[in-house]
Amino acid sequence: MAPRTKGHSRLLTIAARVAKAHLHRVVQRVFPFLDDAFVDEVASHTVADTTIATSSKALTRDDYEVIMLIVLTTLFGLAVGSFLNVVIYRVPRHESVVSPRSACPVCAAPIRGFDNVPVLSWLLLRGRCRHCRSPISWRYPLVEATCAGLFAGAVARFGFTWVLPAYLVTLAGLLALGAIDLTQLVLPKVIVYYTLAIAGGLFLLATLMNHKWHQLLVAALYALLWFSVFYVMNLLNPRLLGFGDVRLAPLLGLSLGWLGVSYVALGFFVANLVGAVLGIVLIATKRIRRDQPIPYGTFLALGTAIALFAGPQLLSPFHGL
């Protein structure tokens, strides 16, 4: 265990004082009838216990590096999420994602740089255009925050490894595709192909660095298997499964197959479970008709993300079987 430095102890003392004062105010607001001396004593004991528990285990250099990596990746995820909003809006309209500059869709006023800060600008503008005060969809900060959360989760899940970039690209692509399919029931092939090509190249790079050729071979086989299964399903019933889902299948098989067959099965099961539950709920509440198509690509993306992040916990009961 690394020894505690004087600066570390001072930082804990300052943090304890701030926490005590904040906790005192919160308790007084929630329970105004309590005596001030009693509240102060409870706050002191609570903060003291927490400080002792925290200070007994000092952060190591590796801990700080992981925290810094998560923070930087989260910020990067916010920036990528902002770009994904452009992709989600323009690609289905067959517009360039490079030019022109982003502008308000109502008054066409260009969005300035300080109004284009992910999440923060939307909050400061209270969800409205600075010029015409037209409402800005909540989808924009939601996509940005979701992308940041996915990127932070990927770092926590895979660590600083060669395979991390492949999963960052995969998750970003699935987020954009899921959002588009949810609202427009289409999976643009240009996004699918770019995501598959870049992620596939990064998986190959990870293999070259780690020499895990068997892992890449298994992932490629499951990518081919998922494509074949979805292709047959599309031939049997095109209304049940669109060809956009067929194009998406290799990306899902590749990313889950890299982790093993159990993840492939889990992702497919969760996607269909979520789709079935939501479909029944929407039909029961008369939001959609029984013969109306559903955004299956969104469910596939969601099932894949759940399998990637929660797979170890969901599959642990079956390891002994």
Secondary structure, DSSP 8 states (H G I E B T S, - for coil): -----HHHHHHHHHHHHHHHHHHHHHHHHH-TTS-HHHHHHHHHHHHHHHHHHHHTS---HHHHHHHHHHHHHHHHHHHHHHHHHHHHHHGGGT--SSSS--B-TTT--B--GGG-STTHHHHHTTTB-TTT--B--THHHHHHHHHHHHHHHHHHHH-SSTTHHHHHHHHHHHHHHHHHHHHHS---HHHHHHHHHHHHHHHHHHHHHH--HHHHHHHHHHHHHHHHHHHHHHHH-TTTS-HHHHHHHHHHHHHHHTT-HHHHHHHHHHHHHHHHHHHHHHHHTTSS-TTS---HHHHHHHHHHHHHHHHHHHHGGGTT-
